[in-house]
């Protein structure tokens, strides 16, 4: 007797949740950590982050296959799940029901933010509109505007919440945290991860906010 065929939606949801952790989630953690080095200044950030990443073999291919395509699939199928899902927020208002809607809204916000961020940084370098050396001052100039800082704060918080809460959901989806005790421990662990990522994000933004192009130009002139 042959086994029943797997439900396509079931398989896609498994892939969707797994891609939310690998590579999308891992990249978020790495990206926030490396950007926290911005607090050391533009020169340190460029030489220790930008140059090392660009020096990786087949970096453009990796960006497409390992990052862009998984992010697009996770984002697009996440919207499909949102459209097909049913929440009872107005009726019940349970904590996890709030988290259900928070997960979907934060995912959409994070997807839009990542698109804007990649377009304003990596894509502009590939198009030749800015150089790699201009990445730091470009982001700093944007973050130092009140509206730009608001966009980055909202976008980063949405991405961090979506990832940390998504980790909790992944434990349920893959049958790793079935009992109440396991789910409670998972809540503590994923919340801690979220807090650490927010700390790294704060360090990143503090570095860009402290950037002073006049002081950098003056130092460069004095060096010559």
C-alpha positions in Angstrom: 0.0 0.0 0.0 1.6 3.3 -1.1 2.0 6.2 1.2 -0.5 9.1 0.7 1.0 12.0 -1.3 2.3 15.0 0.7 0.1 18.1 0.8 1.9 20.8 -1.3 0.9 23.5 1.1 2.2 21.5 4.1 5.6 21.1 2.3 5.8 24.7 1.3 5.1 25.9 4.8 7.9 23.7 6.1 10.3 25.1 3.5 9.0 28.6 4.3 9.7 28.2 8.1 13.1 26.6 7.5 14.2 29.4 5.1 13.2 31.9 7.8 15.9 30.4 9.9 18.5 29.4 7.3 19.7 31.5 5.5 17.5 34.5 6.1 17.6 34.5 9.9 21.3 33.7 10.1 22.0 36.5 7.7 20.0 39.0 9.8 22.0 38.0 12.9 25.3 38.3 11.0 24.3 41.5 9.3 23.4 43.2 12.6 26.5 42.0 14.3 28.8 43.2 11.5 27.0 46.5 11.3 27.6 47.0 15.0 31.2 47.6 14.1 30.0 50.9 12.6 30.5 52.3 16.1 34.3 52.2 15.5 34.1 54.6 12.6 33.9 54.6 8.8 37.5 53.4 8.1 37.3 50.5 10.5 33.8 49.6 9.2 35.0 49.6 5.6 38.2 47.7 6.1 36.8 45.1 8.5 33.3 44.6 6.9 33.0 45.8 3.3 36.4 44.6 2.1 36.1 41.2 3.7 32.6 40.6 2.3 33.6 41.7 -1.2 36.7 39.5 -1.0 34.6 36.4 -0.6 34.7 34.2 -3.8 31.5 34.3 -6.0 29.9 36.8 -3.7 27.4 38.1 -6.3 26.3 34.5 -7.0 25.9 33.8 -3.3 23.9 37.0 -2.8 21.4 35.9 -5.4 21.2 32.2 -4.6 21.7 32.2 -0.9 20.0 35.5 0.1 17.9 37.1 -2.6 15.9 34.1 -3.8 15.3 32.6 -0.2 14.2 36.1 1.0 11.8 36.5 -2.0 10.3 33.1 -1.5 10.0 33.6 2.3 8.4 37.0 1.8 6.0 36.1 -1.1 4.8 32.8 0.5 4.5 34.6 3.8 2.0 36.9 2.2 0.2 33.9 0.8 0.0 32.4 4.3 -1.3 35.8 5.6 -4.0 36.0 3.0 -5.1 32.4 3.7 -4.8 32.6 7.5 -7.6 33.4 9.9 -7.1 35.3 13.1 -9.6 35.9 15.9 -7.9 39.0 17.4 -11.2 41.0 17.8 -13.0 38.0 19.4 -10.4 36.5 21.7 -7.3 38.7 22.0 -5.1 36.0 23.4 -1.4 36.8 23.6 -0.5 34.3 20.9 -3.2 35.7 18.7 -1.7 39.1 19.0 1.7 37.5 18.2 0.1 35.8 15.2 -0.9 39.2 13.7 2.4 40.8 14.8 4.3 38.1 12.9 2.5 38.9 9.7 2.5 42.6 9.9 6.2 42.7 11.0 7.1 40.4 8.1 5.5 42.7 5.6 7.2 45.8 7.1 10.5 44.0 7.2 10.2 42.9 3.6 9.6 46.4 2.4 12.4 47.8 4.6 14.9 45.2 3.3 13.9 46.0 -0.3 14.5 49.7 0.3 17.8 49.1 2.2 19.2 46.8 -0.5 18.1 49.2 -3.2 19.8 52.2 -1.5 23.0 50.3 -0.8 24.1 47.2 -2.6 22.1 47.9 -5.8 23.5 51.4 -6.0 27.0 50.1 -5.8 26.3 47.5 -8.6 24.8 50.3 -10.7 27.9 52.4 -10.2 26.0 55.3 -8.6 28.1 55.1 -5.4 31.3 53.4 -4.5 31.9 50.9 -1.7 33.7 53.6 0.2 30.6 55.7 0.1 28.4 53.1 1.7 29.0 54.2 5.2 28.5 58.0 4.7 25.4 57.2 2.5 23.7 55.2 5.3 24.9 57.7 7.9 23.4 60.6 6.0 20.1 58.8 5.7 20.0 57.7 9.4 20.9 61.3 10.6 17.6 62.5 9.1 14.7 62.1 11.5 12.5 60.4 8.9 15.5 58.1 7.8 16.1 57.2 11.4 12.4 56.4 11.9 12.5 54.1 8.9 15.5 52.2 10.1 14.3 51.9 13.6 10.8 50.6 12.5 12.3 48.3 9.9 15.0 46.8 12.1 12.5 46.3 15.0 10.1 44.6 12.6 12.8 42.3 11.3 14.1 41.4 14.7 10.6 40.7 16.1 9.7 38.6 13.0 12.8 36.5 13.3 12.7 36.0 17.1 9.0 35.2 17.1 9.4 33.1 14.0 12.0 31.0 15.9 9.3 30.3 18.5 6.8 29.3 15.7 9.5 27.2 14.0 9.7 25.1 17.2 6.0 24.4 17.0 6.0 23.8 13.2 8.8 21.3 13.4 7.5 19.6 16.5 10.4 20.6 18.7 8.4 22.4 21.4 5.2 20.5 22.0 4.5 20.8 25.7 3.7 24.0 27.6 7.0 23.9 29.5 9.0 23.6 26.3 7.1 26.5 24.8 7.6 28.6 27.8 11.4 28.0 27.7 11.3 28.7 24.0 9.6 32.0 24.7 12.4 33.0 27.1 15.2 31.9 24.7 13.7 33.6 21.6 13.0 36.8 23.6 16.6 36.9 24.7 17.8 36.5 21.1 15.5 39.4 20.1 17.0 41.6 22.8 20.6 40.8 21.8 19.8 41.6 18.2 18.2 44.9 19.2 21.4 45.7 21.2 23.5 45.1 18.1 21.1 47.2 16.0 21.5 50.0 18.6 25.3 49.9 18.3 25.0 50.0 14.6 22.8 53.1 14.5 24.9 54.8 17.2 27.9 54.6 14.9 26.1 56.0 11.9 24.5 58.8 14.0 28.0 59.8 15.3 29.4 60.1 11.8 30.7 63.6 11.1 31.8 64.1 7.4 33.4 67.5 8.2 35.6 65.9 10.9 36.5 63.0 8.5 37.5 65.5 5.8 39.5 67.5 8.3 41.4 64.4 9.5 42.1 63.4 5.9 43.5 66.8 5.1 45.7 66.8 8.2 47.0 63.4 7.3 48.2 64.7 3.9 
